[in-house]
Amino acid sequence: MRRNLAQGVPDITWPKGIDLVQYRPELAEAVHRLMETGYHQGGGRVPALDVWQQRFETDPEYDPSLCFIALEGERIVGVCQCWTSAYIKNLVVHPQAQGLGLGRALLLHAFKVFQNRREGFVDLKVLEDNLRAQRLYESAGMYVVRREPVPV
């Protein structure tokens, strides 16, 4: 799916008690745990912690300032991991924090960051059966640009 960044991005309303920080290696275990939870709910899988962390932190498109982490107190309740190519790699909200607007806030924050970086579009992939995520993305102005079969 894609979002044209020439269009205005709505103001962001963060749920009460949420602080936004960027990724740091000491947060890797908690971020990974949340991603495992998210993938379990939305389909797909995430590699083991050591493999995931090594791939993430050494990827040529890695920039820790593009990995937005939502904290509620000390607990990570949301992650939006983006690449420098204006691509949203992962967007995960803890099940206990869903329905509060956190996913939308993280998504809109990513749009604004990429707008400020003068990107034209933001892209992401979503599984066809992940209807909740698709509704969120569409409500934020994203649209389907192409469909691909998922290898089994």
Legacy VTK file of the C-alpha trace (Angstrom):
# vtk DataFile Version 3.0
C-alpha trace
ASCII
DATASET POLYDATA
POINTS 152 float
0.000 0.000 0.000
1.096 3.569 -0.549
0.467 7.050 0.870
1.044 10.122 -1.271
2.845 12.609 0.985
1.916 15.590 -1.196
-1.478 15.298 0.505
-1.813 16.819 3.946
-1.279 14.613 6.974
-3.869 15.037 9.745
-2.815 16.217 13.177
-1.699 13.405 15.461
-3.636 12.609 18.614
-1.510 10.471 20.928
-3.262 8.321 23.515
-2.845 9.612 27.062
0.320 8.486 28.829
2.294 7.602 25.666
5.880 8.750 25.217
7.691 8.334 21.904
11.369 7.313 21.826
13.668 6.007 19.116
15.165 2.549 18.952
18.222 1.724 21.041
19.915 -1.707 21.132
19.024 -2.151 24.817
15.336 -2.112 23.759
15.821 -4.909 21.214
14.495 -7.741 23.380
11.283 -5.920 24.309
10.742 -4.677 20.728
11.279 -8.206 19.404
8.821 -9.646 21.923
6.151 -7.151 20.822
6.813 -7.947 17.156
6.384 -11.666 17.861
3.025 -10.884 19.463
2.002 -8.723 16.521
3.008 -11.248 13.911
1.157 -13.972 15.789
-2.033 -11.876 15.572
-1.588 -10.527 12.044
0.117 -13.440 10.312
3.725 -13.987 9.356
6.673 -14.549 11.637
9.729 -12.819 13.028
13.148 -14.530 13.284
14.804 -15.342 16.606
15.981 -12.316 18.617
19.683 -12.566 17.741
18.961 -13.027 14.021
16.332 -10.281 13.968
18.543 -7.781 15.819
21.578 -8.459 13.643
19.552 -8.140 10.414
17.763 -5.024 11.647
20.791 -3.118 12.935
23.022 -3.953 9.948
20.498 -3.411 7.162
21.693 -0.711 4.718
18.384 1.119 5.204
18.617 1.092 9.015
18.358 4.410 10.818
17.477 4.233 14.525
15.699 7.604 14.257
13.183 5.889 11.940
12.182 3.259 14.484
9.504 4.871 16.630
8.769 3.210 19.958
5.692 4.059 22.005
6.141 3.694 25.750
3.490 3.608 28.422
5.591 4.095 31.508
8.460 1.630 31.022
6.448 -0.788 28.847
6.721 -0.828 25.057
3.184 -0.779 23.667
3.862 0.115 20.032
6.587 0.023 17.397
6.774 1.537 13.930
9.974 0.379 12.224
10.769 2.241 8.995
13.550 2.100 6.418
15.305 5.077 4.837
13.526 4.316 1.527
10.258 5.640 3.046
9.078 2.120 3.706
7.232 1.013 6.836
8.684 -2.399 7.632
6.666 -3.125 10.774
3.843 -1.472 12.667
2.789 -3.309 15.815
0.603 -2.306 18.751
0.334 -4.439 21.885
-3.110 -6.105 22.128
-3.813 -4.294 25.418
-3.167 -0.934 23.721
-5.210 -1.587 20.566
-8.317 0.454 19.892
-6.887 3.606 21.498
-5.586 5.249 18.316
-1.940 4.341 18.906
-1.501 2.550 15.573
-2.944 5.533 13.740
-0.743 7.950 15.701
2.402 5.935 14.890
1.410 5.707 11.215
0.731 9.447 10.933
3.985 10.194 12.755
5.872 8.142 10.158
4.105 10.049 7.366
5.110 13.404 8.876
8.728 12.315 9.381
8.987 11.225 5.749
7.263 14.421 4.589
9.922 16.388 6.473
12.572 14.290 4.709
10.993 15.401 1.417
9.855 11.933 0.381
7.008 11.725 -2.125
5.406 8.512 -0.919
5.450 6.014 1.940
4.940 2.307 1.191
4.250 -0.821 3.204
3.067 -4.387 2.697
0.106 -5.971 4.448
-1.316 -9.475 4.203
-4.671 -9.696 2.410
-6.341 -11.338 5.397
-5.145 -8.691 7.881
-8.330 -6.665 7.500
-7.882 -4.643 10.694
-4.519 -3.323 9.483
-5.883 -2.647 5.996
-8.747 -0.573 7.451
-6.264 1.453 9.498
-4.033 2.117 6.489
-6.955 3.040 4.236
-8.376 5.397 6.887
-5.012 7.200 6.875
-5.117 7.698 3.091
-3.175 4.649 1.908
-4.225 2.743 -1.183
-3.294 -0.533 -2.873
-0.667 -0.209 -5.598
-0.152 -3.910 -6.317
-0.938 -7.358 -5.021
1.624 -10.123 -4.693
1.181 -13.792 -3.847
2.665 -14.733 -0.473
5.015 -17.742 -0.532
3.796 -20.519 1.719
LINES 1 153
152 0 1 2 3 4 5 6 7 8 9 10 11 12 13 14 15 16 17 18 19 20 21 22 23 24 25 26 27 28 29 30 31 32 33 34 35 36 37 38 39 40 41 42 43 44 45 46 47 48 49 50 51 52 53 54 55 56 57 58 59 60 61 62 63 64 65 66 67 68 69 70 71 72 73 74 75 76 77 78 79 80 81 82 83 84 85 86 87 88 89 90 91 92 93 94 95 96 97 98 99 100 101 102 103 104 105 106 107 108 109 110 111 112 113 114 115 116 117 118 119 120 121 122 123 124 125 126 127 128 129 130 131 132 133 134 135 136 137 138 139 140 141 142 143 144 145 146 147 148 149 150 151
